[in-house]
C-alpha cells in the first residue's frame, strides 16, 4: 500500500513539473510572441542562424523542439517508472523489461535527435557536410539520453533507500507533524520553481525572496500569532510584531542590495527592494493572519465534529447493537443452550453478554481506550455469535488475533462495525458460510482484516443492498479521528466481502 501511495505522489510531482515546464514555454509565447526571444537575437541562437544565412523561425526552431523534449522526457518517465519497472523489472522479468527499456530509450534518442536538428539547425551551415551536422545532433541526443538514464537510475536507487530505511520514520515522525509537513511542501515548491526558471535573474530573485517569505510565514503562524491569541498582554506582542516586521524589512532591503547591486547598480534596485518590503509586510502579513484564523476556526470546527460524531456513534451503536432485538436474540440463544446442558455454556454466554454491556456503559464513552479492551469486546461478541451458530457445521468462523506489539490506545468502537457487518451479511443457515477476522500490530500501526462470504438475498429484503449498520459512520469517524493516518479498503465480489483497515496510532 505504501508503494501505491508513493507512486501517486511521484505521478503528482512529475505532472506538476511537467505542467510548470509547459507553462514556462507556452506562457511567454502567448503573452509576448516572438518578441520575447528576439531581444536575444544579437547574442543568442537566432544570431547563429543569421551568421550562416538561414532564416530563424521562433516556432520551428525553438517552440516545437523544446515542446518535443518536454513531452518525450515526461512520457518516457511515466512509462519506465509506472509500467516497465513495477510490472517487469521488479518482478524479475529481465528480458522483456530490458527490451522495453531499450525501445523507450531508442525512441527518446531519435525524437531528441530530430528536435535538435531543428533547435540547432544552424549547424547545417556550420559543418561542411550535412552528415557531419547530423552526427553532431546524434551525439547531443545520445548524451542527453544517457544523462536521463543515469538520473533515473540514481533517482530509483535513492527512492528504494528512502522506502527501506526512511519511509517508516517519515510516516511516524515527520508526516504527522504539521510544521514538518508544511516545511517539506514549501521546500518542494521552491525546488520545482527553481528547476523551471531559465532566466538566471528571476532564479536569483526566487532563490532569495522565497525563503524569506517562507520564514515570515512560519514564524508568524507558529510563534507570533499563537502567542497573540493566548496571552492577554497584546501590547507587548504588538511591539514584538512591529520589531519583527522592521527586522524583516531590513533583511529584505540589505539582501536585495547585496545580491543584485553589482549586477544592476544600486539605484535601479531601490524600487524592487521597496516592492519586496511591501509584499512581505503589507500583503504577506495580512494574508498570513487570515490563514492562521481560518486554520484556527477549522480546528475548532473539527473538534466539535469529532465530539458530535463520537456521541452520535455511541448513540447509533447503542440503538443497533444493545437494543431489544439483539438482547432477545441473545436470551433465546442462552435459553436454547440451557435446555441442552445444565450450566457451563449458559453461564459463559451470560458472562460475555454482561462484559459487553459493561463495556458499552463505561469504556465506550472515553475518547481512547486500550486496544486490549477493544479486542476483548470483539472476542465476546464473536463468542456470542458462535453460540448462535455452533450447531451448523457449514458455518466456519476463524479468528486470528496476534496481540504482540498491540499495547496501543485507539478510539472505542472502531473495529466492531466491520465484525457486526460480517455476521449480519455473511452467515446463512442454508449455505456454506465463512468469516475470517485477523488483527496484528507493529510499534506504530494496527492492521485489521475481515472477510465474509456473500449470499444472495430475497428481492423483498429491505437490507438487500445495504453494506451494514455502522460502516458509513465508522468511515466518518476515521476521517475525523485519524486524518491522513488511516487506510480503509473495502472490496466486494460476487462471493465475498473484504475489509482492510490500517491505523497509524503513534
VEXDREN-2710 file (C-alpha; in Angstrom, 1 decimal):
% VEXDREN-2710
k/r/px/py/pz
1/UNK/0.0/0.0/0.0
2/UNK/2.9/2.4/0.8
3/UNK/4.3/1.7/-2.7
4/UNK/1.0/2.7/-4.3
5/UNK/0.9/5.9/-2.2
6/UNK/4.5/6.7/-3.2
7/UNK/3.7/6.2/-6.9
8/UNK/0.7/8.5/-6.6
9/UNK/2.9/11.2/-5.1
10/UNK/5.5/10.5/-7.8
11/UNK/2.9/11.0/-10.5
12/UNK/1.6/14.2/-9.0
13/UNK/5.1/15.7/-8.6
14/UNK/6.1/14.6/-12.1
15/UNK/2.9/16.0/-13.6
16/UNK/3.4/19.3/-11.6
17/UNK/6.9/19.7/-13.0
18/UNK/5.7/18.9/-16.5
19/UNK/2.9/21.5/-16.3
20/UNK/5.2/24.1/-14.9
21/UNK/7.7/23.4/-17.7
22/UNK/4.9/23.6/-20.3
23/UNK/3.6/26.9/-18.8
24/UNK/7.1/28.4/-18.8
25/UNK/7.3/27.5/-22.5
26/UNK/3.8/28.4/-23.6
27/UNK/3.2/31.4/-21.3
28/UNK/5.8/33.8/-22.7
29/UNK/4.9/32.9/-26.3
30/UNK/1.2/33.7/-25.6
31/UNK/2.0/37.0/-23.8
32/UNK/4.9/38.3/-25.9
33/UNK/5.1/36.1/-29.0
34/UNK/8.4/36.1/-30.8
35/UNK/9.4/39.5/-29.3
36/UNK/10.2/37.8/-26.0
37/UNK/13.0/35.9/-27.7
38/UNK/14.0/38.3/-30.5
39/UNK/15.6/40.6/-27.9
40/UNK/18.4/38.0/-27.6
41/UNK/18.9/38.0/-31.4
42/UNK/22.3/39.6/-31.3
43/UNK/23.9/37.2/-28.8
44/UNK/21.7/34.1/-28.9
45/UNK/20.9/31.2/-31.2
46/UNK/19.0/33.4/-33.7
47/UNK/22.2/35.3/-34.4
48/UNK/23.9/32.0/-35.3
49/UNK/21.2/31.3/-37.9
50/UNK/21.8/34.7/-39.4
51/UNK/25.5/34.1/-39.4
52/UNK/25.0/31.2/-41.8
53/UNK/22.4/33.0/-43.9
54/UNK/19.5/31.0/-42.5
55/UNK/16.0/32.3/-41.6
56/UNK/15.2/31.8/-37.9
57/UNK/11.6/30.9/-37.1
58/UNK/10.7/31.0/-33.4
59/UNK/8.1/28.2/-33.5
60/UNK/10.1/25.9/-35.8
61/UNK/13.5/26.4/-34.2
62/UNK/12.5/26.9/-30.5
63/UNK/8.9/26.3/-29.5
64/UNK/8.3/22.9/-31.2
65/UNK/11.8/21.4/-30.4
66/UNK/11.5/22.4/-26.7
67/UNK/7.9/21.2/-26.5
68/UNK/9.0/17.8/-28.0
69/UNK/11.8/17.5/-25.4
70/UNK/9.4/18.2/-22.5
71/UNK/6.8/15.7/-23.8
72/UNK/9.4/13.0/-24.5
73/UNK/11.0/13.2/-21.1
74/UNK/7.7/13.3/-19.3
75/UNK/6.1/10.3/-21.0
76/UNK/9.3/8.3/-21.0
77/UNK/9.4/8.8/-17.2
78/UNK/5.8/7.6/-16.9
79/UNK/6.4/4.5/-19.0
80/UNK/9.6/3.5/-17.2
81/UNK/8.6/4.3/-13.7
82/UNK/4.9/3.2/-13.7
83/UNK/4.9/0.3/-16.2
84/UNK/8.3/-1.2/-17.0
85/UNK/9.9/-1.1/-13.5
86/UNK/7.0/-2.3/-11.4
87/UNK/5.5/-4.7/-13.8
88/UNK/8.6/-6.3/-15.3
89/UNK/11.9/-5.4/-13.7
90/UNK/10.7/-5.6/-10.1
91/UNK/9.1/-9.0/-10.9
92/UNK/12.4/-10.3/-12.3
93/UNK/11.2/-10.3/-15.9
94/UNK/14.5/-9.0/-17.0
95/UNK/14.4/-9.9/-20.7
96/UNK/11.1/-8.3/-21.5
97/UNK/11.7/-5.4/-19.2
98/UNK/15.2/-4.8/-20.7
99/UNK/13.7/-4.8/-24.2
100/UNK/11.1/-2.3/-23.2
101/UNK/13.8/0.0/-21.7
102/UNK/15.8/-0.3/-24.9
103/UNK/12.7/0.6/-27.0
104/UNK/11.8/3.6/-24.8
105/UNK/15.5/4.8/-24.8
106/UNK/15.8/4.4/-28.5
107/UNK/12.6/6.3/-29.2
108/UNK/13.7/9.1/-26.8
109/UNK/17.1/9.2/-28.7
110/UNK/15.5/9.5/-32.1
111/UNK/12.9/12.1/-31.1
112/UNK/15.6/14.2/-29.3
113/UNK/17.9/14.0/-32.4
114/UNK/15.1/15.2/-34.6
115/UNK/14.2/18.1/-32.2
116/UNK/17.9/19.1/-32.0
117/UNK/18.2/19.1/-35.8
118/UNK/15.6/22.0/-35.7
119/UNK/16.7/23.7/-32.5
120/UNK/20.3/23.9/-33.7
121/UNK/19.6/23.9/-37.4
122/UNK/22.4/26.5/-37.9
123/UNK/24.9/23.6/-37.7
124/UNK/23.8/22.6/-41.2
125/UNK/25.7/25.6/-42.3
126/UNK/28.5/25.3/-39.7
127/UNK/29.6/21.9/-40.9
128/UNK/31.0/21.1/-44.3
129/UNK/28.5/18.3/-44.9
130/UNK/25.0/17.5/-43.7
131/UNK/26.3/14.2/-42.4
132/UNK/28.7/16.0/-40.0
133/UNK/25.8/18.1/-38.6
134/UNK/23.6/15.0/-38.2
135/UNK/26.4/13.2/-36.4
136/UNK/26.6/16.2/-34.0
137/UNK/22.8/16.1/-33.5
138/UNK/23.1/12.4/-32.7
139/UNK/25.9/12.9/-30.2
140/UNK/23.8/15.6/-28.4
141/UNK/20.7/13.4/-28.3
142/UNK/22.8/10.4/-27.1
143/UNK/24.4/12.4/-24.3
144/UNK/21.0/13.7/-23.1
145/UNK/19.5/10.1/-23.3
146/UNK/22.4/8.7/-21.2
147/UNK/22.1/11.6/-18.8
148/UNK/18.4/11.0/-18.2
149/UNK/19.1/7.2/-17.9
150/UNK/21.7/7.9/-15.2
151/UNK/19.5/10.4/-13.5
152/UNK/16.6/8.0/-13.3
153/UNK/18.9/5.2/-12.1
154/UNK/20.2/7.4/-9.2
155/UNK/16.6/8.5/-8.5
156/UNK/15.3/5.0/-8.3
157/UNK/18.2/4.0/-6.0
158/UNK/17.5/6.9/-3.7
159/UNK/13.8/6.1/-3.7
160/UNK/14.5/2.5/-2.7
161/UNK/16.8/3.7/0.1
162/UNK/14.0/6.0/1.3
163/UNK/11.4/3.2/1.2
164/UNK/13.6/0.8/3.0
165/UNK/15.3/3.0/5.6
166/UNK/13.5/6.4/5.9
167/UNK/9.8/5.9/5.0
168/UNK/8.6/4.3/8.2
169/UNK/10.3/7.1/10.2
170/UNK/8.9/9.8/8.0
171/UNK/5.4/8.4/8.2
172/UNK/5.5/8.0/12.0
173/UNK/7.5/11.1/13.0
174/UNK/7.6/13.7/10.2
175/UNK/4.3/13.5/8.2
176/UNK/2.1/13.6/11.3
177/UNK/4.0/16.7/12.4
178/UNK/2.1/19.6/10.7
179/UNK/5.0/22.0/10.7
180/UNK/7.5/19.5/9.3
181/UNK/5.0/18.5/6.6
182/UNK/4.4/22.1/5.6
183/UNK/8.2/22.8/5.5
184/UNK/8.7/19.9/3.2
185/UNK/5.9/21.1/0.9
186/UNK/7.3/24.6/0.8
187/UNK/10.8/23.3/0.1
188/UNK/9.4/21.1/-2.7
189/UNK/7.6/24.1/-4.3
190/UNK/10.8/26.1/-4.1
191/UNK/12.9/23.4/-5.8
192/UNK/10.2/23.0/-8.6
193/UNK/10.2/26.8/-9.2
194/UNK/13.9/26.9/-9.5
195/UNK/14.0/23.9/-11.9
196/UNK/11.5/25.6/-14.2
197/UNK/13.1/29.1/-14.4
198/UNK/15.5/29.6/-17.2
199/UNK/16.3/33.3/-16.6
200/UNK/19.1/33.4/-14.0
201/UNK/18.0/36.8/-12.8
202/UNK/14.5/35.5/-12.0
203/UNK/16.0/32.4/-10.4
204/UNK/18.2/34.6/-8.2
205/UNK/15.2/36.6/-7.0
206/UNK/13.2/33.4/-6.3
207/UNK/16.2/31.8/-4.5
208/UNK/16.4/34.8/-2.1
209/UNK/12.8/36.0/-1.7
210/UNK/11.1/32.6/-1.3
211/UNK/13.0/31.5/1.8
212/UNK/12.5/35.0/3.4
213/UNK/8.7/34.8/2.7
214/UNK/8.5/31.2/3.9
215/UNK/10.4/32.2/7.1
216/UNK/8.0/35.1/7.6
217/UNK/5.0/32.8/7.1
218/UNK/6.1/30.0/9.5
219/UNK/7.3/32.4/12.2
220/UNK/4.0/34.3/12.3
221/UNK/1.9/31.1/12.0
222/UNK/3.6/29.2/14.8
223/UNK/5.2/31.9/17.0
224/UNK/3.7/35.4/16.8
225/UNK/0.0/34.7/16.1
226/UNK/-0.5/31.8/18.6
227/UNK/1.0/33.9/21.4
228/UNK/-1.1/36.8/20.4
229/UNK/-4.2/34.6/20.7
230/UNK/-3.2/33.0/24.0
231/UNK/-1.8/35.9/26.1
232/UNK/-3.6/39.0/27.5
233/UNK/-0.6/41.3/27.0
234/UNK/-1.5/42.2/23.5
235/UNK/0.5/45.5/23.6
236/UNK/3.9/43.8/24.2
237/UNK/3.1/41.2/21.5
238/UNK/2.2/44.0/19.1
239/UNK/5.5/45.7/19.8
240/UNK/7.3/42.5/19.2
241/UNK/5.5/42.1/15.9
242/UNK/6.4/45.6/14.8
243/UNK/10.1/45.0/15.7
244/UNK/9.9/41.7/13.8
245/UNK/8.5/43.5/10.7
246/UNK/11.2/46.1/10.8
247/UNK/13.8/43.3/11.0
248/UNK/12.3/41.5/8.0
249/UNK/12.3/44.8/6.1
250/UNK/16.0/45.4/6.9
251/UNK/16.9/41.9/5.8
252/UNK/15.0/42.2/2.6
253/UNK/16.5/45.6/1.7
254/UNK/20.1/44.6/2.5
255/UNK/19.7/41.2/0.8
256/UNK/18.4/42.8/-2.4
257/UNK/21.2/45.4/-2.5
258/UNK/24.0/42.9/-1.7
259/UNK/22.8/40.2/-4.1
260/UNK/22.0/42.3/-7.1
261/UNK/23.8/45.6/-6.6
262/UNK/26.9/44.6/-8.5
263/UNK/24.9/43.3/-11.5
264/UNK/22.3/46.0/-11.8
265/UNK/23.6/49.0/-9.8
266/UNK/22.1/50.3/-6.6
267/UNK/19.8/53.0/-7.9
268/UNK/17.5/50.7/-10.1
269/UNK/17.2/48.2/-7.2
270/UNK/15.6/50.6/-4.7
271/UNK/12.1/50.3/-6.2
272/UNK/12.4/46.5/-6.2
273/UNK/13.7/46.5/-2.6
274/UNK/10.7/48.6/-1.6
275/UNK/8.4/46.3/-3.5
276/UNK/9.8/43.3/-1.6
277/UNK/9.2/45.1/1.7
278/UNK/5.7/46.0/0.6
279/UNK/4.9/42.4/-0.4
280/UNK/6.3/40.9/2.8
281/UNK/4.6/43.3/5.2
282/UNK/1.6/44.9/3.6
283/UNK/0.4/41.9/1.7
284/UNK/2.2/38.9/3.3
285/UNK/1.3/39.5/6.9
286/UNK/-2.4/40.1/6.5
287/UNK/-2.7/37.0/4.3
288/UNK/-0.7/35.0/6.9
289/UNK/-3.1/36.3/9.6
290/UNK/-6.2/35.3/7.6
291/UNK/-4.7/31.9/7.0
292/UNK/-4.0/31.5/10.7
293/UNK/-7.6/32.4/11.7
294/UNK/-9.0/30.1/9.1
295/UNK/-6.8/27.3/10.4
296/UNK/-7.9/28.1/14.0
297/UNK/-11.5/28.1/13.1
298/UNK/-11.1/24.8/11.2
299/UNK/-9.5/23.2/14.3
300/UNK/-12.4/24.3/16.4
301/UNK/-15.0/23.0/13.9
302/UNK/-13.1/19.7/13.6
303/UNK/-13.1/19.4/17.4
304/UNK/-16.8/19.9/17.5
305/UNK/-17.3/17.4/14.7
306/UNK/-15.3/14.8/16.5
307/UNK/-17.2/15.3/19.7
308/UNK/-20.6/15.3/18.0
309/UNK/-19.7/12.3/15.8
310/UNK/-18.4/10.4/18.8
311/UNK/-21.7/11.0/20.6
312/UNK/-23.7/10.1/17.5
313/UNK/-21.6/6.9/17.1
314/UNK/-22.3/5.9/20.6
315/UNK/-26.0/6.5/20.3
316/UNK/-26.3/4.7/17.0
317/UNK/-24.4/1.7/18.2
318/UNK/-26.5/1.6/21.4
319/UNK/-29.6/1.6/19.2
320/UNK/-28.3/-1.0/16.8
321/UNK/-26.4/-3.4/19.0
322/UNK/-27.6/-3.3/22.5
323/UNK/-31.3/-2.9/21.6
324/UNK/-34.2/-5.2/22.4
325/UNK/-33.9/-7.1/19.2
326/UNK/-30.2/-8.0/20.0
327/UNK/-31.0/-8.8/23.6
328/UNK/-33.9/-11.1/22.8
329/UNK/-31.8/-13.0/20.3
330/UNK/-29.0/-13.4/22.8
331/UNK/-31.5/-14.5/25.5
332/UNK/-33.1/-17.0/23.1
333/UNK/-29.7/-18.4/22.4
334/UNK/-28.9/-18.8/26.1
335/UNK/-32.4/-20.4/26.6
336/UNK/-31.8/-22.9/23.9
337/UNK/-28.3/-23.7/25.4
338/UNK/-29.8/-24.1/28.8
339/UNK/-32.2/-26.8/27.5
340/UNK/-29.2/-28.8/26.2
341/UNK/-27.0/-28.7/29.3
342/UNK/-27.2/-27.6/32.8
343/UNK/-24.8/-24.6/33.3
344/UNK/-21.4/-24.1/31.6
345/UNK/-22.3/-22.7/28.3
346/UNK/-25.2/-20.7/29.7
347/UNK/-23.1/-19.1/32.3
348/UNK/-20.4/-18.4/29.8
349/UNK/-22.9/-16.7/27.5
350/UNK/-24.4/-14.6/30.3
351/UNK/-20.9/-13.5/31.4
352/UNK/-19.9/-12.4/27.9
353/UNK/-23.1/-10.5/27.5
354/UNK/-22.5/-8.8/30.8
355/UNK/-19.0/-7.9/29.8
356/UNK/-20.3/-6.4/26.6
357/UNK/-22.9/-4.3/28.4
358/UNK/-20.3/-3.2/30.9
359/UNK/-18.1/-2.0/28.1
360/UNK/-20.9/-0.1/26.5
361/UNK/-21.8/1.6/29.7
362/UNK/-18.3/2.6/30.9
363/UNK/-15.5/2.4/28.4
364/UNK/-17.4/3.3/25.2
365/UNK/-17.7/7.0/26.4
366/UNK/-14.0/7.5/26.7
367/UNK/-12.0/9.4/24.0
368/UNK/-9.5/6.5/23.7
369/UNK/-9.2/3.0/25.3
370/UNK/-6.6/0.4/25.2
371/UNK/-6.6/-1.9/22.2
372/UNK/-6.7/-4.8/24.6
373/UNK/-10.2/-3.7/25.8
374/UNK/-11.4/-3.3/22.2
375/UNK/-10.2/-6.8/21.3
376/UNK/-11.9/-8.2/24.4
377/UNK/-15.2/-6.7/23.3
378/UNK/-14.7/-8.2/19.9
379/UNK/-13.9/-11.6/21.3
380/UNK/-17.1/-11.5/23.5
381/UNK/-19.2/-10.5/20.5
382/UNK/-17.7/-13.3/18.3
383/UNK/-18.1/-15.9/21.1
384/UNK/-21.8/-15.0/21.5
385/UNK/-22.3/-15.3/17.7
386/UNK/-20.6/-18.7/17.8
387/UNK/-23.0/-19.9/20.4
388/UNK/-25.8/-19.0/18.0
389/UNK/-24.4/-20.9/15.0
390/UNK/-22.3/-23.6/16.6
391/UNK/-24.8/-26.3/15.7
392/UNK/-24.4/-25.6/12.0
393/UNK/-21.4/-27.5/10.6
394/UNK/-21.4/-25.5/7.3
395/UNK/-20.5/-22.2/9.1
396/UNK/-16.8/-21.6/9.6
397/UNK/-15.6/-18.7/11.9
398/UNK/-11.8/-18.2/12.0
399/UNK/-10.2/-15.6/14.3
400/UNK/-6.5/-14.8/14.1
401/UNK/-5.6/-12.1/16.7
402/UNK/-1.9/-11.6/17.4
403/UNK/-1.6/-9.1/20.3
404/UNK/2.2/-8.8/20.0
405/UNK/3.1/-5.1/19.9
406/UNK/-0.6/-4.2/20.5
407/UNK/-0.1/-2.0/23.6
408/UNK/-1.8/0.9/21.8
409/UNK/-4.8/3.1/22.5
410/UNK/-7.5/3.7/19.9
411/UNK/-10.9/5.3/19.8
412/UNK/-13.5/2.9/21.0
413/UNK/-15.9/1.0/18.7
414/UNK/-13.9/1.4/15.6
415/UNK/-13.5/-2.3/14.8
416/UNK/-16.8/-3.8/15.9
417/UNK/-18.9/-2.4/13.0
418/UNK/-16.9/-4.5/10.5
419/UNK/-17.3/-7.6/12.5
420/UNK/-21.0/-6.9/13.1
421/UNK/-21.4/-6.4/9.3
422/UNK/-19.7/-9.7/8.6
423/UNK/-22.0/-11.7/10.9
424/UNK/-25.1/-9.9/9.6
425/UNK/-24.4/-10.4/5.9
426/UNK/-22.0/-13.4/5.9
427/UNK/-24.0/-16.0/7.8
428/UNK/-26.6/-18.2/6.1
429/UNK/-28.1/-21.3/7.7
430/UNK/-28.8/-22.7/4.2
431/UNK/-25.4/-22.2/2.5
432/UNK/-21.8/-22.7/3.4
433/UNK/-20.6/-19.6/5.2
434/UNK/-17.2/-18.3/6.2
435/UNK/-15.9/-15.4/8.3
436/UNK/-12.2/-14.7/8.8
437/UNK/-11.1/-12.0/11.3
438/UNK/-7.4/-11.0/11.6
439/UNK/-5.7/-8.4/13.8
440/UNK/-2.0/-7.6/14.2
441/UNK/0.2/-4.7/15.2
442/UNK/3.5/-3.1/14.8
443/UNK/5.0/-0.5/17.1
444/UNK/3.3/2.2/15.1
445/UNK/0.3/0.7/13.3
446/UNK/-2.7/-1.6/13.8
447/UNK/-3.8/-3.9/10.9
448/UNK/-7.4/-5.3/10.9
449/UNK/-8.9/-7.5/8.2
450/UNK/-12.4/-9.0/7.9
451/UNK/-13.7/-11.4/5.3
452/UNK/-17.1/-12.9/5.0
453/UNK/-19.0/-14.8/2.3
454/UNK/-21.8/-13.0/0.4
455/UNK/-25.2/-14.7/-0.1
456/UNK/-28.0/-13.7/-2.4
457/UNK/-30.9/-12.1/-0.5
458/UNK/-34.6/-12.2/-1.5
459/UNK/-35.8/-9.4/-3.7
460/UNK/-38.1/-8.1/-0.9
461/UNK/-35.3/-7.9/1.7
462/UNK/-35.1/-4.2/2.8
463/UNK/-31.4/-4.6/3.5
464/UNK/-30.6/-6.4/0.3
465/UNK/-28.2/-3.6/-0.9
466/UNK/-27.1/-2.4/2.5
467/UNK/-23.4/-2.6/3.4
468/UNK/-24.3/-3.0/7.1
469/UNK/-25.1/-0.7/10.0
470/UNK/-22.2/1.5/11.1
471/UNK/-19.9/1.3/8.1
472/UNK/-20.8/4.8/6.9
473/UNK/-20.5/6.1/10.5
474/UNK/-17.1/4.5/11.0
475/UNK/-15.8/6.0/7.8
476/UNK/-16.7/9.4/9.1
477/UNK/-15.1/8.7/12.5
478/UNK/-11.9/7.5/10.9
479/UNK/-11.7/10.7/8.8
480/UNK/-12.1/12.9/11.8
481/UNK/-10.1/11.0/14.4
482/UNK/-7.3/9.7/12.2
483/UNK/-7.0/12.2/9.2
484/UNK/-4.2/11.1/7.0
485/UNK/-3.3/8.4/9.4
486/UNK/-5.5/5.5/8.3
487/UNK/-6.2/3.5/5.2
488/UNK/-9.6/1.8/4.8
489/UNK/-10.1/-0.5/1.8
490/UNK/-13.5/-2.2/1.2
491/UNK/-14.0/-4.5/-1.7
492/UNK/-16.9/-6.7/-2.6
493/UNK/-17.1/-9.5/-5.2
494/UNK/-19.9/-11.8/-6.1
495/UNK/-18.8/-14.3/-3.4
496/UNK/-17.0/-12.3/-0.7
497/UNK/-16.8/-9.0/1.2
498/UNK/-13.3/-7.8/2.1
499/UNK/-12.3/-5.1/4.6
500/UNK/-8.7/-4.0/5.3
501/UNK/-8.0/-1.2/7.8
502/UNK/-4.7/0.2/8.8
503/UNK/-4.5/2.8/11.6
504/UNK/-1.3/4.7/12.5
505/UNK/-1.6/5.1/16.2
506/UNK/1.9/6.5/17.1
END
